């Protein structure tokens, strides 16, 4: 439809009217200029059954209050401290591999990013829970596919296999998060991380509108899951794209060797790792983890000269916009050099928006950029990752864009 109607088109899905927007000016209208006229879309409203009223799902004044509370955890001074943990845990992952073995890179990146978000935001070690969390994520994403179907309000209440798996997954995730909260309360420590901020806000404002245990859980679980799932996917696709593009892979390794030599990457190396950042950026252009963004109108609006009634869905897709030949020469080619600083400054903001935009832009954007670049550098300093032949690699479009059947890659040692 975007090929036939490049900027704006209309269609129906079941009994729902939808408008698909694919022009940067119209995307800005939805995410910035007319943002107060929208709520999050149906699938994210549905995710409240798991995430409650966390940052991803909450609206209005509650969302603004929670965002102000959480924002300090992502300020620059804290990011500097997180960098050491990111590099250390990425190095730990790299050091657990051996020459010539085969690994599922999606599983490896998921375990690594889970460890990073647990260490940096919650000062916790969840290695023992990694397999359970991975299984729970698969069950949760499966239920959201069900939530897209007509009559989903009824379907999610039935004792179907998918809903049973979801309830089990929710119980497992709740158990892990509530355990972290209980341990922190029992210790009485203020470690300066996100979890301490949430708990102290509740204690300081008890009885005057402060955060309840459930609110602490909702915010913690939202950032716990969102903070590792999306980055794990972006890194997995980056390794895949590098393995398929030897020239880009060579330039990537040359930069790492030039900047790092024989040491591990650090926060201060980020400005020099420009091509590595380009690799991460280009992977999110071709395979954006948040591949679609939806909003629901709260009143009738005008969009691109057309009337959009109340309670209609407006969809945007970074996946489609990022591959639009009007904005991206040879859009299907993997070219990290597109993202050198001088060219990036010339680009319309909403032809590339892997983290969304406006007041609901991903709160962890800078966290994710730093994590992605440091992880690529720490692993790429030691290894080349080669795709195992014979696999069918295709994206699975759920809430995030995962590789459908994993990503088996062979570990090959390299000499810096």
ABEGO torsion letter per residue (X at the ends): XAAABAABBBBBBEABBBBBBABAAAAAAAAAAAAAABBBBAAAAAAAAAAEBBAAABBEAAAAAAAAAAAAAABAAAAAAAAAAAAAAAAAAAAABBBGBBBBAAAAAAAAAAAAAAAAAAGBBAAAAAAAAAAAAAAAAAAAAAAABBGAAAAAABBBAAAAAAAAAAAAAAAAAAAAAAAAAAAGBBAGBAAAAAAAAAAAABGAGBBBAAAAAAAAAAAAAAAAAAAAAAAAAAAAAAAABAAAAAAAAAAAAAAAEABBBBAAAAAABAAAAAAAAAAAAABBABABBBBBBABBBBBGGBBBBBGBBBBBBAAAAAABAAABBGAABBBAAAABAAAAAABBAAABBAAEBEAABBAAAAAAAAAAAAAAAAAAAABBBBBBBGBBBBBBBBABBBBAAEBBBBBBBBBX
